Amino acid sequence: MKEKNSIDILKSLVSFDTTSYRSNLELVEFIKQYLKSFKIESELIYDESKTKANLYATIGPKNNGGVILSGHTDVVPVADQTWDSDPFNLIRKDDRLLGRGSADMKGFLALVLSRVPKMIEVNLSKPIHLAFSYDEEIGCVGVHRMLDIIEKKPYKPSFCIVGEPTGMEVVVGHKGKSGYNVNVRGLPCHSGHAPNGVNAINFAAKLILHISELAIDKSINGPFDYDYEIPYTTLHTGIVSGGKALNIVPDLCKFEFEIRHISKDDPNELLNKIKNYTLENLIPDMHNISKETGIYIEENVSYPGFLVSQDSQNVKYIKELLNNNIHKKVIFGSEAGLFNNRLKLPTVVCGPGSINQAHKPNEYISLNQLEKGGQFLDRLIASLNNA
């Protein structure tokens, strides 16, 4: 069976439940010990609670240049999903390997780890760095601490490959994302006296409607980038909660919204429009009844967009290794923008599997995609061979 070693490693990686709200330490310790068996030392970069960690390791010569192979260790929850099998037990069904994280993105991690013996065997002229992060799925949170460490390293890599599931095609761009918590504080009273209160749900609904109107305006007036499936900036409200009983005017309504923006748009301009709308159209009516009311907007997650020229040297290099001249932009986010912006490191996104299978029940990666990913890594290693 082709890629037997990578499948065995993938089975081990999937067996660790690294849902973002849980610790990933057992998984990174597994990887650390695996690398240690090849006499490769790893650096663990912990979060404040010491319950999660990034892993960084270097294979090959200690000099400038080379490549970072980047991936995240966390996965999305399986709660409220109906699976046909245990999501943390990798199984094969026809030409598919089913398990949480198989596509997003433990498949890539398994392929990278399966190639460690080959990386050691060849005489690498440039180093290969492994950068495995935590908490990517909740807003690219964990990688910041690892970037702090990489910035201080004496040897600087030349470029980075983020192995998100792209069907083994080169991704040259994705949108940035900003997410926000909104607390609308009203004035409670008996519903029989509703005009004397400030209904937090009603004012939240007005703001949500305004956000929806901004989204419609973007879809009509742009700006546009037609390399994307959805070629404009989107705004979306995803969570709403409020109210205690039907006969009580609600004093609190909470909701969350996000902005996924193309490079031509500034999310701060949209946020300012939303804040100005509250100040000019909502707060005065609320304060007419009670000055204790208000609307409070707080950012809870943010990561930059990613964009690299399709004509750049690194994009052409990866395309040559893939023997595929296709490139695209995608709707999902990644850590690529952070590597690119923080480290000024040319970056591409390219990895096995499809985002269409990720985050769903019965998530899977196909054997064909594993094989293509393995072949790509073999060519990458060969290109860094000094022999």
N, C-alpha and C positions, 0 to 999 in steps of 0.2 A: 504494500500500500504506500503510495506517495505521501510524503509529509507525515509519516507515522510518528516521528519524534515530536513534531509541532502539535499534533493532535493529542498526544499523551500529555504534553505540557499544558495545552489548552484545557484538557479535562481537569488537571490540577488547579489551574487558575479559576475556572468556573466554580469549582467546589467551595471556594472562599466567598461567602456572602459579603461583598464589599459595597452594598447599597450605601449611598452617600451619608445617611444618618448613622452608619455603623463604622467601627474601626476597620482600617485596612492593614493593620500591623502584621497579622498572620500571613497575609499575602506577600507583603514586601519582605518579611523575614524569610519566607520560602524562596523568593527571588535572590535575596542576599546570599543565602546558603548555596543555592544553585550556582551562582557566580563564583562563590568562594571555592567550590569544588574544581573550578578551572583556574584557581589562584588569582581571581579578579576581586579586588576590594571595592566595596560599595559605600557610599555615604548616604545616611538617612537624615533627612531634614524634616524635623517634627513640627506639628502645629503646637499651639500654646498648651493644649490639654495633654500632649504627649500620647494621644490615642490614634493619631494618624501621622503618616509620613510620606514625603517624596523620596524617591531613590535616584541617586546619580552615580554613574560608574563610567569609567573610561577604559577602552580596550585599544591597545596599540601604542604607538610612540607618544611621548609627552612633548608635543610641539603644536604650533599653530596650524589651523586648517582642519580638515575633516568634517564630519557630519554629526549632528545630534539626531537620534531617532527618538521621537517624543510620543508618549501615549499616556492615557490616564487609567488608573486602576479601579476607580469607582464605577458603579452601575446604577441605573434607575430602579425604583422599587418594583416589586412584583405584586404588591398589595392590590386587591380588587381586580386582578387579572386571572383569567381562567386558562391554565396551562394543561396540556395533555400529559405532561410528565413533570418530575421535580425540576424546577428551573435551575437549580444549583448542582445538577448531575448531568453532565454532557452526554447526550445520546446521539447515535447516528440513525437517521431515517432517510433511506435511499441515498442521495448525494448531499444530504444536508446534515450539519452538526447543530443540534438544538441545545440551547442553554442561555441563561441570562448573561449578557456581555459577550457572547460568542462573536457577534458582529461589531458591537460598540463597547470596548474595542480590545477585548482580551485576545481576539484572533491575531491582531497585529503584534501584541506583546509576545504571544506564544511563538510566532514566526521569528521574531527578533532573537528570543532566547534560544530557539532551536539552532540559530546560525552562530552562536557564540563559539563552538568548536572550530568552525570554519574561519571565523575572524582571527582566532589565535593561530590557526594552522598556517595561514598565508602571512606573508611579510608585509604588513600594512605600512604604506608610506605616510598615511595620515590617520589620526585616531578616529574611532567611532565612539561616540558618547551616548549612553542610555539615560534618558530623562523621563522617569515614570512618576506621575503626579497623583494627588488625591483631590477630591471634591471638584472635579471639572464639571460634573453634571449639575451642580448647583450654582454655576456662574464663574467657572475658572478661578476658584478661590485659592486652592492650595499651591498652584504653580508659582505664585508671586514669591514665596519664600525660597523656592529653588532658583528662581531668576536672580534673587539677591546674592546667592552663593556663586552662581555661574559668572555673574558680573565681576566677582573678585578673583576668579581663577586667572593664573598667569598666562594660560594658553587659551587662545580664542578660536572657536570653531568657525568654519567658513559658511555653513548653511545648516538648515534644519528641515527635517521631514516629519510632519505631524501625521501619524498613521490612522487618522479617522477613516471610517468606511466610505470610500468614494468609488467603489467598483474598479479599483486600480486604474483610475484616470486622474490626471493632474487637475487639482483645484487651485485656481489663481485668485479667488476672492470669495469672501462671505460677508454678510452684513454684521454690523455691530449691534449690541443689545444693551439696553438700560431698562431695569425693572424698578417699580416703585410701589411702596405701601402708602395707602391713603386712609387717614382716620378722619371721619366726619363726626364732629361732636355737636349734638343738638341739645334741646331742652325737653325733658320728659314731662308728661302729664297724662291724666286720664283721657282716653280717646274721645270722650264726650266733650272735652274742652280742647279738642285738637287745634283750633286756631290760636290758642294761647301758648302752644308749645312750638318747638322747632324740630320738625321731623327729619332726623338724620338720614333716613333712607331716601326720602324725597330729594334732598339736596345732593346726596350721592348719585342718585339716578340722573339728575340734571347734569352733573359733571361727567358721568359716564357717557351720556348722550353727546356731550360736547367732544369728548375724546373720539367717539364714533364718527362724528362729523368731520373732525380733522383727518381721520383715516380715509373717509370718502374723498375728501379734497385731494389727498395725496394720490389716490388711485386715478383721479381725473386730471390733475394738473402737474403731477410729478414733483421733482425731477425723476427721470427714468434711467434705468440701466438694463437694457434688454438682454444682457447675458444671463440675467436671473429669471427663474421660472415666474416669480412674482417681481416685476421689474421696478418696484417703487418701495419707499419706506412704509411700513405697516405699524399701526397702533392697535392694541388688543387688550381688552379687560378679561381676566381669566378667573378671578375669585371674588366673590361678594358674600359678606355675612353681616347680619344686623337684626335687631329686634328681639324682644323677650316675650311679648304676648300681644294678641291682636287688639286688646283694649288699652294698650299703653303706647303713647307716642314715643318712638324709639329715640334714645339719647345717643346712640352710637351706631355707626355703620362703617365697616372696613371693606376696602377692596384693593386689589392689586392690578396694575396694568403695566404693559411693556411697550417699548419702542424698538423695533428692529429696523435699523437705518442703513441705507446705501451710503457710499462714501461721499456722494454729492450733498448729503443732508447732515445738518448738525442737530443731534437730539436735544441739545440745550435750548435751541430756538423753539422747538416744539414744546418742551417743558415750560418755558417762559410763557408761551401762549396759554397753556393750561393754567398756570398760576395766575396770570393776569385775568383770565376769565373768572376764576374764583373770587379775586379781589374786587372786580368791577361788577359782577353779575350775581354772585351768590352771597358773599360775606355781608354786604349791606343789608340784604333782606333778613339774614339771620340775626344780625346785631340790632335790627329794629325791635326785635323781641327780647334778645338777651345778648349782652356783651361777652358772656361766658362761652358762647358757641364759637365754632371755628372749623377750618379745614386744614389738615396738616399732611404734607406730602414729603416722603422720605425715600431716598434711593436705597434699594436693598441689594441690587446686583448690577454690575456693569462690566462689560468687556469690549474692547475695540473691534472694529471691523478689520478685515484683512484684505489686502489688495497687492498683487505683484504683477509686473508686466509680463504678458505672455511671451514677449520677445527677450526676456532676461536670460542670462547665461545658464542659471540654475534650472529654470523651467525647461530650456532646451536640453540640458543634460539629463534631467529626469525622463523627459519624453524619449530620448535616445535609449535609455536603459529599459524603458517599457516597450520600446518599438511601437509606440502609439502616439500620434501627433494630436490627439484630442485634448482639449482643456475646457474647463467649465467653471462657473460660479455656483455656489450652493446656498440653500436656505438656512442650514444649521450653522451654529457657531463652533468655535474651537479655540485652542490656546495659541493658534498661529499668529494672531495679531499682537499678542503679548511678546512672543519671541521676536517678532519683527520690530515692534515699537520700543520695547525695553532694551533689548540687546543689539538693536540695529542689525539683526541677523536675517539675511535673505532666507525666506521660508516658503515651502510649498506644503500643501495638504494632499496626501496620497496614501491609501491603504486598502486592504481587502474587505469585502463585504459591502452591503448596501444599507444606507440609512433607512430605506423603506422597510427593512426587517428589524431595525433597532427599536427599542422602547415598547415593543409589542409582546403579547403572549406568543409563546413558541418562537421566540427570536432565534434566528439561525444564521450560519455562514455556510456557503456552499464549498464543497471540496475543490471545485474549480477555482474559486476565488483564493483559497489557501494556496493552491499550486501556483497561481499567477503571482501572488504576493511573495512566495518563496523564491520563485525564479527572479523576480525583481531584486530581492535582497542579495541573491547570489551574484547577479550582475553588478550591483552596487559594491559589494565586497571585492569582486575581481577588479573593478575600476580603481580601487584604492590599494591594490596589491603592488608592492615595490619590485616584484620579481620580473 
